[in-house]
């Protein structure tokens, strides 16, 4: 007589159990996440004539606009302590990484919506896949940043070896925010539009294309903006300067670590329910 086994959905609300299961699924699904990332990267550039050059378009295009405005005198940017092209490109590069990491969980999950309802696999693989794609795109941008550093006489500094760690901090921040926004964004498409609109305004309250003013409301907004220390610290490490905002940087990263764990559990609980609801 054959053995009969009954599988049923496990109902638990214990945070520790859910977090442990989520971390185990992340570790066990690394190969799947890698394959998903490779598939998406190849499909993204397979029919593109310029290929990887499109990775540079957004940060380089924004940087060139601001360099033109500054050189033409249309916008007078205060002293940044470094060549302005390096300042603005490094700022737009870091900003693009943060915005992409915020949008990555939602875009990866929406892109796999059709298979989530049909195939049972760890949904955390989608998050890791998005991070893999983000790190690939970021590495290509960093190469151009290195070229600019040498072109403008800054060259290599030993602190640049810590620059990848600063990038990981930016990715951690963006992914943490994205984990909380993804379930809501899948239910309501307006959330994605609000995120894009809000990030456009937030960019000008962040030292991306100009330095923090010495006084005024914008100075206060920039100093309290949690994205500011992420960009300033990474930029300082890239050019060999001593970071001036390390305390705030470590505070932001310290808060992101527990929040990211909470976000993982929130994602794990909500995504299957939302996909089931959308498929009904």
Secondary structure in CASP SS format (residue, H / E / C, confidence):
PFRMAT SS
TARGET T0000
AUTHOR 0000-0000-0000
METHOD secondary structure of the structure
MODEL  1
X C 1.00
X C 1.00
X C 1.00
X C 1.00
X C 1.00
X C 1.00
X C 1.00
X C 1.00
X C 1.00
X C 1.00
X C 1.00
X C 1.00
X C 1.00
X C 1.00
X H 1.00
X H 1.00
X H 1.00
X H 1.00
X H 1.00
X H 1.00
X H 1.00
X H 1.00
X H 1.00
X H 1.00
X H 1.00
X H 1.00
X H 1.00
X H 1.00
X C 1.00
X H 1.00
X H 1.00
X H 1.00
X H 1.00
X H 1.00
X H 1.00
X H 1.00
X H 1.00
X H 1.00
X H 1.00
X H 1.00
X H 1.00
X H 1.00
X H 1.00
X H 1.00
X H 1.00
X C 1.00
X C 1.00
X C 1.00
X C 1.00
X C 1.00
X H 1.00
X H 1.00
X H 1.00
X H 1.00
X H 1.00
X H 1.00
X H 1.00
X H 1.00
X H 1.00
X H 1.00
X H 1.00
X H 1.00
X H 1.00
X H 1.00
X H 1.00
X H 1.00
X H 1.00
X H 1.00
X H 1.00
X H 1.00
X H 1.00
X H 1.00
X C 1.00
X C 1.00
X C 1.00
X C 1.00
X C 1.00
X C 1.00
X C 1.00
X C 1.00
X C 1.00
X C 1.00
X C 1.00
X H 1.00
X H 1.00
X H 1.00
X H 1.00
X H 1.00
X H 1.00
X H 1.00
X H 1.00
X H 1.00
X H 1.00
X H 1.00
X H 1.00
X H 1.00
X H 1.00
X H 1.00
X H 1.00
X H 1.00
X H 1.00
X H 1.00
X H 1.00
X H 1.00
X H 1.00
X H 1.00
X H 1.00
X H 1.00
X H 1.00
X H 1.00
X H 1.00
X C 1.00
X H 1.00
X H 1.00
X H 1.00
X H 1.00
X C 1.00
X C 1.00
X C 1.00
X C 1.00
X C 1.00
X C 1.00
X C 1.00
X H 1.00
X H 1.00
X H 1.00
X H 1.00
X H 1.00
X H 1.00
X H 1.00
X H 1.00
X H 1.00
X H 1.00
X H 1.00
X H 1.00
X H 1.00
X H 1.00
X H 1.00
X H 1.00
X H 1.00
X H 1.00
X H 1.00
X H 1.00
X H 1.00
X H 1.00
X H 1.00
X H 1.00
X H 1.00
X H 1.00
X H 1.00
X H 1.00
X C 1.00
X C 1.00
X C 1.00
X C 1.00
X C 1.00
X C 1.00
X H 1.00
X H 1.00
X H 1.00
X H 1.00
X H 1.00
X H 1.00
X H 1.00
X H 1.00
X H 1.00
X H 1.00
X H 1.00
X H 1.00
X H 1.00
X H 1.00
X H 1.00
X H 1.00
X H 1.00
X H 1.00
X H 1.00
X H 1.00
X H 1.00
X H 1.00
X H 1.00
X H 1.00
X H 1.00
X H 1.00
X H 1.00
X H 1.00
X H 1.00
X H 1.00
X C 1.00
X C 1.00
X H 1.00
X H 1.00
X H 1.00
X H 1.00
X H 1.00
X H 1.00
X H 1.00
X H 1.00
X H 1.00
X H 1.00
X H 1.00
X H 1.00
X H 1.00
X H 1.00
X C 1.00
X C 1.00
X C 1.00
X C 1.00
X C 1.00
X C 1.00
X C 1.00
X C 1.00
X C 1.00
X C 1.00
X C 1.00
X C 1.00
X C 1.00
X H 1.00
X H 1.00
X H 1.00
X H 1.00
X H 1.00
X H 1.00
X H 1.00
X H 1.00
X C 1.00
X H 1.00
X H 1.00
X H 1.00
X H 1.00
X H 1.00
X H 1.00
X H 1.00
X H 1.00
X H 1.00
X H 1.00
X H 1.00
X H 1.00
X H 1.00
X H 1.00
X C 1.00
X C 1.00
X C 1.00
X C 1.00
X C 1.00
X C 1.00
X H 1.00
X H 1.00
X H 1.00
X H 1.00
X H 1.00
X H 1.00
X H 1.00
X H 1.00
X H 1.00
X H 1.00
X H 1.00
X H 1.00
X H 1.00
X H 1.00
X H 1.00
X H 1.00
X H 1.00
X H 1.00
X H 1.00
X H 1.00
X H 1.00
X H 1.00
X H 1.00
X H 1.00
X H 1.00
X H 1.00
X H 1.00
X H 1.00
X H 1.00
X H 1.00
X H 1.00
X H 1.00
X H 1.00
X H 1.00
X C 1.00
END
